[in-house]
Amino acid sequence: MLKKRFENIFDSRRKRKRALEILVIISILSALGLCISCAHDIEKEKNIIIYCSNDLGFELVFPEDWKGRYIIEESDNSVSVYSKKIKDNTELPGQLFSVIRLAGELITEEDIAQSPAPALFLL
């Protein structure tokens, strides 16, 4: 009887089978996690707001939770985005950012650094 107990403890076939079962379960759970994660990323991409400026030739992409929270004003060479809450309820403009198209000679980083307001130079 003692011999049978030791045989059961050291039965390598049974251990291999258990290890293989655990490995298969972990693989299936990992694959399901990846599928759920990818599907969530696809859903996130669908929930965006796109503003297209045909005159200036670019698009702005806003997250869906910005919906109804901003105002866009477009002029001949720029697009400005304002906080709707601040602009509607105070005397302050509530400007979040502007995109300005400058035509003419090449503008350098040094030119931007000399401007009176902070700016980011994008090519």
Summary of the structure (lengths in Angstrom):
residues: 123
radius of gyration: 30.1
end to end distance: 82.0
largest distance: 96.2
contacts: 228
relative contact order: 0.07
helix: 46%
strand: 24%
